[in-house]
Amino acid sequence: MRTDLIGTELPPLTYTYTNRDALLYALSVGCGPDDLDFVYEGRGPKVLPTFAVVPPFELLFSAVRTLEMSLTRVVHGEQDIEIHRPIPAEATVETRATVSAIQDKGKHAVCIITAKTYEQDTELFTTTWSILYRGGGGFGGDPGPKQELPEIADDQRADFVYEQVTRADQALIYRLNGDRNPLHVDPAFAEKAGFPKPILHGLCSYGIAGRAVLSHLGNDLSRFAGYWARFTAPVFPGEVLTTEGFVQDNGQILTRTSNGSDQVVLIGLARLQDN
């Protein structure tokens, strides 16, 4: 892995999508007949805020190639989105991304990619991608800051709970958004990467957790300002994901997503716009 490329600008990426892509994304993170605003063009459709990860995604593979990473050692560590204005149901957008940090975590390395996506020079959203490179640490670099999160008391009850049963073919659907990493479909590749079978895309779990927050907000897109999350354990297609939400005094929402074995697979923090 190259560790000397901090500040490198990746080639700009132009991405054209239609409402078909927005509908597919909604289906791929579990939307169904009860979510017509997001799966039916007769109601717009509205676009889920976490769709923001789709237009810039190809730049992640560009970063992996530029940094000379081996794909079998790459894991998605954290993800953040910041929404600047409602995402249109169809558009041609341009994303400009930079390798903003390469952190030395000891055993592993973390590469941070900051991407800004524009429609006609107006910024739609900013996405920040944290790529964990297994075994790539120990090069003497800065470890970087640590995300501070509110603590959840053992006896604290969630303000809301959202359950999603993932499909056995969930990863096969989600990959149609553009994430064709074989880790999510090829058993031989998954085994080579150290997993017993293909795992669900972290960004699929991220979209499901984001839907939990949005559902709590009554699907009011204007209140969803941003969402940071850390992926803490793999998810396998077919598992039940339960997202608990804990509303903080400052209006943010801490989320905790667990699988059917009560293992925490994702921790998130949603930022809200004032009413």
TORROZA-674721 format. One record per residue: x, y, z of N, C-alpha, C in turn; residue in one letter; residue number from 1. Coordinates in steps of 0.05 Angstrom, whole numbers, plus 5000, padded with zeros to 4 digits. Example, Ala and Ser with C-alpha at 12.3 -4.5 7.8 and 13.67 -1.06 7.14 Angstrom:
2
    n_x    n_y    n_z   ca_x   ca_y   ca_z    c_x    c_y    c_z   resn   resi
   5264   4886   5156   5246   4910   5156   5264   4934   5156      A      1
   5257   4955   5142   5273   4979   5143   5258   5001   5157      S      2
//
This chain:
275
    n_x    n_y    n_z   ca_x   ca_y   ca_z    c_x    c_y    c_z   resn   resi
   5017   4976   5000   5000   5000   5000   5018   5025   5000      M      1
   5011   5044   4983   5025   5070   4982   5016   5087   5006      R      2
   5034   5098   5021   5027   5115   5044   5036   5144   5039      T      3
   5045   5150   5015   5056   5176   5009   5038   5193   4991      D      4
   5012   5186   4991   4994   5199   4972   4972   5216   4986      L      5
   4977   5224   5011   4958   5242   5024   4955   5268   5008      I      6
   4931   5276   5003   4926   5300   4988   4922   5295   4958      G      7
   4926   5271   4950   4922   5264   4921   4893   5267   4913      T      8
   4888   5281   4891   4861   5284   4880   4857   5262   4860      E      9
   4835   5248   4864   4827   5226   4845   4814   5239   4820      L     10
   4815   5225   4798   4802   5236   4774   4772   5241   4779      P     11
   4761   5264   4771   4732   5269   4775   4715   5247   4762      P     12
   4693   5242   4774   4675   5221   4765   4648   5233   4758      L     13
   4639   5229   4733   4612   5238   4725   4594   5214   4725      T     14
   4571   5217   4737   4552   5195   4741   4524   5205   4734      Y     15
   4510   5191   4716   4483   5198   4709   4465   5176   4719      T     16
   4444   5184   4733   4425   5164   4743   4396   5174   4738      Y     17
   4378   5154   4738   4349   5160   4734   4334   5151   4758      T     18
   4308   5155   4757   4292   5146   4780   4293   5116   4783      N     19
   4299   5102   4762   4302   5073   4763   4324   5065   4783      R     20
   4346   5080   4783   4368   5075   4801   4360   5081   4830      D     21
   4345   5103   4834   4336   5110   4861   4316   5088   4871      A     22
   4299   5078   4854   4280   5057   4861   4295   5031   4868      L     23
   4315   5024   4852   4331   5000   4857   4345   5002   4883      L     24
   4357   5025   4889   4371   5028   4914   4352   5024   4938      Y     25
   4328   5036   4936   4309   5033   4958   4302   5003   4962      A     26
   4297   4989   4940   4291   4960   4943   4315   4945   4955      L     27
   4339   4953   4947   4363   4939   4956   4369   4942   4986      S     28
   4357   4962   4999   4361   4965   5028   4335   4959   5043      V     29
   4318   4944   5029   4295   4932   5043   4269   4946   5041      G     30
   4267   4968   5025   4240   4981   5023   4221   4962   5008      C     31
   4195   4965   5015   4175   4948   5003   4149   4962   5000      G     32
   4126   4947   4999   4100   4959   4994   4092   4981   5014      P     33
   4103   4980   5038   4096   5001   5058   4113   5026   5055      D     34
   4131   5027   5034   4149   5050   5030   4145   5061   5002      D     35
   4120   5066   4994   4114   5074   4967   4128   5100   4959      L     36
   4132   5118   4978   4145   5143   4971   4173   5138   4959      D     37
   4185   5116   4966   4213   5111   4957   4214   5090   4935      F     38
   4192   5075   4929   4193   5054   4910   4173   5057   4887      V     39
   4159   5080   4886   4139   5084   4866   4142   5112   4854      Y     40
   4146   5112   4828   4150   5138   4814   4125   5156   4815      E     41
   4102   5144   4820   4078   5160   4822   4078   5178   4846      G     42
   4097   5173   4865   4100   5191   4888   4126   5206   4888      R     43
   4138   5208   4864   4163   5223   4861   4183   5210   4843      G     44
   4197   5190   4852   4199   5181   4880   4216   5198   4897      P     45
   4212   5197   4923   4231   5209   4941   4257   5192   4941      K     46
   4279   5204   4948   4305   5190   4947   4316   5188   4975      V     47
   4322   5163   4984   4333   5159   5010   4360   5174   5013      L     48
   4365   5187   5035   4390   5203   5038   4415   5185   5035      P     49
   4413   5160   5043   4437   5143   5041   4443   5135   5012      T     50
   4426   5142   4993   4432   5139   4965   4457   5154   4958      F     51
   4464   5174   4974   4488   5190   4970   4514   5173   4966      A     52
   4514   5148   4976   4538   5132   4973   4540   5120   4945      V     53
   4519   5121   4929   4519   5107   4903   4535   5123   4881      V     54
   4528   5148   4876   4543   5162   4854   4573   5163   4857      P     55
   4585   5166   4881   4614   5167   4883   4628   5140   4885      P     56
   4612   5118   4886   4624   5093   4894   4648   5084   4877      F     57
   4646   5087   4851   4668   5077   4834   4695   5090   4841      E     58
   4694   5114   4854   4719   5126   4862   4733   5110   4884      L     59
   4718   5093   4898   4731   5076   4918   4750   5056   4905      L     60
   4741   5044   4883   4758   5025   4869   4782   5040   4856      F     61
   4777   5065   4848   4799   5082   4838   4819   5086   4859      S     62
   4810   5092   4884   4828   5096   4906   4844   5071   4913      A     63
   4831   5048   4913   4844   5023   4918   4866   5018   4898      V     64
   4861   5023   4873   4881   5020   4852   4904   5040   4856      R     65
   4897   5065   4861   4917   5086   4863   4936   5080   4887      T     66
   4925   5071   4909   4940   5065   4933   4953   5038   4933      L     67
   4949   5023   4911   4961   4997   4907   4954   4978   4930      E     68
   4928   4977   4936   4918   4959   4956   4909   4932   4944      M     69
   4912   4910   4959   4901   4885   4950   4872   4883   4959      S     70
   4853   4877   4940   4825   4878   4946   4817   4858   4968      L     71
   4832   4836   4970   4825   4816   4991   4831   4826   5019      T     72
   4846   4848   5022   4853   4858   5048   4837   4884   5055      R     73
   4819   4892   5037   4804   4916   5041   4778   4911   5054      V     74
   4771   4926   5075   4746   4925   5089   4736   4953   5093      V     75
   4710   4957   5090   4698   4984   5095   4697   4988   5125      H     76
   4711   5009   5135   4712   5013   5164   4691   5032   5174      G     77
   4688   5056   5162   4668   5075   5171   4657   5089   5146      E     78
   4634   5102   5150   4621   5117   5128   4607   5141   5140      Q     79
   4609   5163   5126   4594   5187   5134   4582   5200   5109      D     80
   4558   5211   5112   4547   5228   5091   4537   5254   5104      I     81
   4538   5275   5089   4527   5301   5097   4510   5311   5074      E     82
   4485   5315   5079   4466   5323   5058   4463   5353   5058      I     83
   4469   5366   5035   4467   5395   5032   4441   5404   5021      H     84
   4428   5388   5004   4401   5394   4995   4389   5368   4985      R     85
   4362   5367   4982   4349   5342   4975   4361   5330   4950      P     86
   4364   5304   4950   4376   5290   4927   4354   5286   4906      I     87
   4359   5296   4881   4338   5293   4861   4335   5264   4852      P     88
   4312   5257   4841   4306   5230   4833   4321   5222   4808      A     89
   4331   5242   4793   4348   5236   4770   4366   5260   4765      E     90
   4390   5255   4757   4409   5277   4753   4435   5267   4740      A     91
   4450   5285   4730   4478   5280   4723   4496   5295   4742      T     92
   4512   5281   4757   4528   5293   4778   4558   5288   4774      V     93
   4574   5305   4786   4603   5301   4785   4614   5300   4813      E     94
   4631   5280   4819   4643   5277   4845   4673   5283   4843      T     95
   4683   5299   4861   4711   5306   4863   4721   5296   4890      R     96
   4741   5278   4890   4750   5265   4914   4779   5268   4919      A     97
   4787   5267   4944   4814   5270   4953   4821   5249   4973      T     98
   4846   5239   4972   4856   5222   4993   4864   5241   5016      V     99
   4846   5244   5036   4849   5264   5056   4867   5256   5080      S    100
   4870   5229   5084   4887   5220   5106   4894   5190   5101      A    101
   4917   5182   5111   4925   5154   5113   4935   5150   5141      I    102
   4920   5135   5156   4925   5133   5185   4937   5106   5192      Q    103
   4955   5107   5212   4969   5083   5221   4956   5074   5247      D    104
   4941   5052   5246   4927   5042   5269   4942   5020   5284      K    105
   4968   5017   5278   4983   4996   5290   4985   4972   5271      G    106
   4967   4953   5275   4966   4930   5258   4955   4936   5230      K    107
   4935   4954   5229   4921   4960   5204   4926   4989   5197      H    108
   4920   4996   5171   4920   5023   5162   4892   5031   5154      A    109
   4887   5057   5155   4860   5067   5147   4865   5090   5127      V    110
   4852   5088   5105   4853   5110   5085   4827   5124   5085      C    111
   4827   5151   5087   4803   5167   5087   4801   5181   5060      I    112
   4778   5177   5047   4772   5191   5022   4749   5210   5027      I    113
   4753   5235   5020   4732   5255   5022   4722   5263   4994      T    114
   4696   5259   4990   4685   5263   4963   4662   5283   4964      A    115
   4662   5302   4946   4641   5322   4944   4627   5319   4917      K    116
   4601   5316   4918   4585   5310   4894   4568   5334   4887      T    117
   4570   5343   4862   4557   5367   4852   4538   5362   4830      Y    118
   4516   5377   4829   4499   5379   4805   4500   5407   4795      E    119
   4511   5411   4771   4514   5438   4759   4528   5457   4779      Q    120
   4550   5448   4791   4567   5464   4809   4554   5471   4835      D    121
   4530   5459   4841   4518   5462   4867   4522   5436   4882      T    122
   4534   5438   4906   4541   5414   4921   4515   5401   4932      E    123
   4512   5375   4926   4489   5360   4935   4495   5347   4962      L    124
   4518   5334   4964   4525   5320   4988   4555   5315   4989      F    125
   4565   5311   5013   4593   5303   5018   4593   5276   5031      T    126
   4610   5258   5021   4613   5231   5032   4642   5227   5041      T    127
   4645   5215   5064   4672   5209   5074   4674   5179   5078      T    128
   4694   5167   5065   4697   5138   5064   4722   5130   5080      W    129
   4719   5112   5098   4742   5102   5113   4747   5073   5105      S    130
   4770   5068   5092   4777   5042   5082   4798   5030   5100      I    131
   4791   5008   5112   4810   4993   5130   4826   4974   5113      L    132
   4852   4977   5114   4870   4959   5100   4884   4940   5119      Y    133
   4875   4916   5120   4884   4896   5140   4913   4890   5137      R    134
   4927   4892   5159   4956   4886   5159   4973   4908   5147      G    135
   4962   4931   5141   4977   4953   5128   4988   4973   5147      G    136
   4985   4970   5173   4995   4990   5192   5025   4985   5199      G    137
   5034   5001   5218   5062   4998   5227   5082   5013   5210      G    138
   5072   5033   5195   5091   5048   5178   5099   5075   5191      F    139
   5091   5079   5216   5099   5103   5230   5083   5128   5225      G    140
   5059   5124   5215   5042   5147   5209   5025   5156   5232      G    141
   5011   5178   5228   4992   5189   5248   4968   5170   5252      D    142
   4961   5164   5277   4938   5146   5280   4911   5159   5275      P    143
   4911   5186   5275   4886   5200   5270   4868   5202   5294      G    144
   4848   5219   5293   4829   5223   5316   4811   5199   5319      P    145
   4799   5197   5342   4779   5176   5348   4752   5188   5351      K    146
   4732   5177   5338   4705   5187   5340   4694   5183   5368      Q    147
   4686   5205   5381   4675   5203   5407   4644   5199   5405      E    148
   4635   5179   5419   4606   5172   5418   4594   5173   5446      L    149
   4568   5180   5447   4554   5179   5473   4553   5151   5483      P    150
   4553   5148   5509   4551   5121   5521   4522   5113   5525      E    151
   4517   5088   5523   4490   5077   5528   4491   5061   5554      I    152
   4475   5069   5573   4474   5055   5599   4463   5027   5595      A    153
   4471   5008   5611   4462   4980   5609   4431   4978   5610      D    154
   4419   4996   5627   4390   4994   5631   4375   5015   5614      D    155
   4389   5028   5596   4376   5049   5579   4359   5036   5558      Q    156
   4334   5045   5556   4316   5035   5536   4317   5052   5510      R    157
   4316   5039   5488   4317   5053   5462   4292   5070   5458      A    158
   4295   5093   5445   4272   5110   5438   4256   5098   5415      D    159
   4269   5082   5398   4255   5068   5377   4271   5043   5370      F    160
   4257   5023   5359   4270   4998   5350   4259   4992   5323      V    161
   4277   4985   5304   4269   4979   5276   4281   4953   5268      Y    162
   4265   4935   5258   4275   4908   5251   4272   4903   5221      E    163
   4293   4892   5209   4293   4886   5181   4304   4858   5177      Q    164
   4288   4841   5164   4298   4814   5157   4311   4816   5130      V    165
   4337   4811   5129   4351   4813   5103   4345   4787   5087      T    166
   4344   4790   5061   4339   4768   5043   4364   4751   5039      R    167
   4360   4726   5032   4382   4709   5025   4397   4720   5001      A    168
   4383   4733   4983   4396   4745   4959   4400   4775   4962      D    169
   4400   4785   4986   4403   4814   4991   4428   4826   4978      Q    170
   4451   4812   4980   4476   4822   4969   4475   4821   4938      A    171
   4460   4802   4927   4458   4800   4898   4442   4824   4887      L    172
   4423   4834   4903   4408   4857   4895   4425   4882   4899      I    173
   4437   4885   4923   4451   4909   4929   4474   4914   4910      Y    174
   4488   4893   4900   4511   4897   4883   4503   4911   4856      R    175
   4477   4910   4849   4468   4923   4825   4470   4954   4827      L    176
   4475   4964   4851   4480   4993   4854   4508   5001   4845      N    177
   4525   4981   4839   4551   4988   4829   4574   4976   4845      G    178
   4568   4965   4869   4589   4952   4885   4592   4923   4877      D    179
   4610   4918   4858   4613   4891   4847   4636   4875   4861      R    180
   4643   4883   4884   4664   4869   4899   4656   4840   4901      N    181
   4673   4821   4892   4666   4792   4893   4663   4782   4922      P    182
   4673   4797   4941   4670   4788   4969   4641   4783   4976      L    183
   4623   4796   4962   4595   4795   4969   4579   4774   4953      H    184
   4593   4759   4936   4578   4740   4919   4593   4714   4914      V    185
   4620   4715   4914   4636   4692   4907   4647   4678   4932      D    186
   4638   4653   4937   4647   4639   4961   4677   4635   4962      P    187
   4689   4629   4939   4718   4624   4939   4733   4650   4946      A    188
   4724   4673   4935   4737   4698   4942   4733   4705   4971      F    189
   4709   4700   4982   4703   4706   5010   4721   4689   5028      A    190
   4725   4664   5021   4742   4646   5037   4771   4656   5036      E    191
   4780   4665   5013   4807   4676   5010   4811   4701   5027      K    192
   4789   4716   5030   4790   4741   5046   4786   4735   5076      A    193
   4781   4710   5084   4780   4703   5112   4752   4700   5123      G    194
   4732   4698   5105   4704   4695   5114   4693   4668   5106      F    195
   4675   4656   5121   4665   4630   5115   4647   4629   5090      P    196
   4636   4652   5083   4618   4654   5060   4615   4684   5053      K    197
   4604   4691   5030   4601   4719   5023   4585   4735   5044      P    198
   4594   4759   5049   4582   4776   5069   4565   4798   5055      I    199
   4546   4809   5070   4530   4830   5060   4546   4856   5058      L    200
   4541   4872   5038   4554   4898   5036   4550   4915   5062      H    201
   4571   4926   5072   4568   4944   5095   4549   4966   5089      G    202
   4551   4976   5064   4533   4999   5057   4504   4991   5055      L    203
   4499   4965   5052   4471   4956   5053   4461   4958   5082      C    204
   4477   4948   5101   4470   4951   5129   4467   4980   5137      S    205
   4485   4997   5126   4484   5025   5131   4458   5037   5121      Y    206
   4449   5029   5097   4424   5039   5086   4400   5030   5103      G    207
   4401   5006   5113   4380   4996   5130   4378   5012   5156      I    208
   4402   5017   5168   4402   5033   5193   4393   5061   5188      A    209
   4401   5072   5165   4392   5099   5158   4362   5100   5154      G    210
   4350   5079   5143   4321   5078   5141   4308   5078   5168      R    211
   4320   5065   5188   4309   5064   5215   4307   5093   5226      A    212
   4328   5108   5222   4328   5136   5231   4306   5152   5216      V    213
   4305   5149   5190   4286   5164   5174   4257   5156   5182      L    214
   4253   5131   5187   4226   5122   5196   4218   5135   5222      S    215
   4237   5138   5240   4232   5151   5266   4225   5180   5261      H    216
   4235   5192   5240   4230   5220   5233   4205   5223   5216      L    217
   4189   5202   5213   4165   5203   5197   4171   5207   5168      G    218
   4195   5197   5159   4204   5200   5131   4206   5229   5122      N    219
   4212   5246   5141   4216   5275   5135   4244   5279   5126      D    220
   4249   5280   5100   4276   5282   5089   4289   5308   5097      L    221
   4274   5329   5102   4286   5355   5109   4300   5354   5136      S    222
   4295   5335   5153   4307   5334   5179   4332   5317   5180      R    223
   4337   5301   5159   4360   5283   5158   4384   5298   5147      F    224
   4402   5306   5164   4425   5323   5156   4450   5307   5150      A    225
   4454   5284   5163   4478   5269   5159   4478   5244   5176      G    226
   4495   5225   5169   4496   5200   5184   4524   5188   5182      Y    227
   4536   5185   5205   4562   5171   5208   4558   5144   5219      W    228
   4574   5124   5210   4571   5097   5221   4598   5083   5220      A    229
   4602   5065   5239   4625   5047   5240   4615   5018   5237      R    230
   4628   5003   5220   4621   4975   5216   4638   4959   5235      F    231
   4624   4944   5253   4638   4930   5275   4639   4900   5272      T    232
   4623   4889   5254   4623   4860   5250   4609   4854   5223      A    233
   4617   4832   5210   4604   4826   5184   4575   4817   5188      P    234
   4559   4822   5167   4532   4813   5166   4529   4793   5143      V    235
   4515   4771   5147   4511   4751   5126   4482   4753   5117      F    236
   4478   4752   5090   4451   4753   5079   4432   4733   5093      P    237
   4408   4742   5099   4389   4725   5112   4386   4731   5142      G    238
   4406   4746   5153   4404   4752   5181   4384   4774   5186      E    239
   4373   4774   5211   4355   4795   5220   4371   4818   5232      V    240
   4367   4842   5222   4381   4865   5233   4361   4882   5250      L    241
   4369   4888   5275   4352   4904   5292   4368   4929   5299      T    242
   4356   4952   5292   4368   4978   5298   4353   4992   5320      T    243
   4368   4998   5341   4357   5013   5364   4367   5042   5361      E    244
   4349   5061   5368   4356   5089   5366   4354   5102   5393      G    245
   4374   5118   5400   4375   5132   5426   4378   5162   5421      F    246
   4357   5177   5425   4357   5205   5420   4373   5220   5442      V    247
   4392   5237   5433   4409   5251   5451   4398   5279   5457      Q    248
   4409   5290   5479   4399   5317   5487   4405   5338   5465      D    249
   4426   5334   5449   4432   5354   5429   4417   5349   5403      N    250
   4398   5330   5403   4382   5324   5380   4393   5303   5361      G    251
   4418   5295   5365   4429   5273   5349   4417   5247   5358      Q    252
   4420   5227   5341   4409   5200   5347   4432   5180   5345      I    253
   4437   5167   5367   4457   5145   5367   4442   5119   5359      L    254
   4453   5104   5340   4440   5080   5332   4459   5056   5337      T    255
   4446   5034   5343   4461   5009   5348   4446   4987   5333      R    256
   4460   4974   5314   4448   4954   5298   4460   4927   5305      T    257
   4443   4907   5311   4452   4881   5319   4440   4860   5300      S    258
   4454   4836   5299   4443   4814   5283   4427   4796   5301      N    259
   4418   4774   5290   4400   4756   5305   4414   4743   5329      G    260
   4441   4744   5330   4455   4733   5353   4462   4755   5373      S    261
   4450   4778   5370   4454   4801   5388   4483   4811   5386      D    262
   4496   4806   5364   4523   4817   5360   4520   4844   5346      Q    263
   4533   4865   5357   4531   4892   5346   4547   4892   5320      V    264
   4534   4900   5298   4548   4900   5272   4552   4928   5262      V    265
   4539   4948   5273   4542   4976   5264   4534   4994   5287      L    266
   4550   5015   5291   4544   5037   5309   4543   5062   5293      I    267
   4522   5078   5297   4519   5102   5280   4511   5126   5296      G    268
   4514   5150   5284   4505   5175   5296   4493   5192   5275      L    269
   4467   5197   5277   4453   5213   5258   4451   5242   5267      A    270
   4456   5261   5248   4454   5289   5253   4428   5300   5241      R    271
   4414   5316   5256   4387   5324   5247   4387   5355   5243      L    272
   4370   5363   5224   4363   5391   5221   4341   5398   5241      Q    273
   4342   5423   5250   4321   5432   5268   4294   5433   5254      D    274
   4273   5429   5269   4246   5431   5257   4241   5458   5246      N    275
//
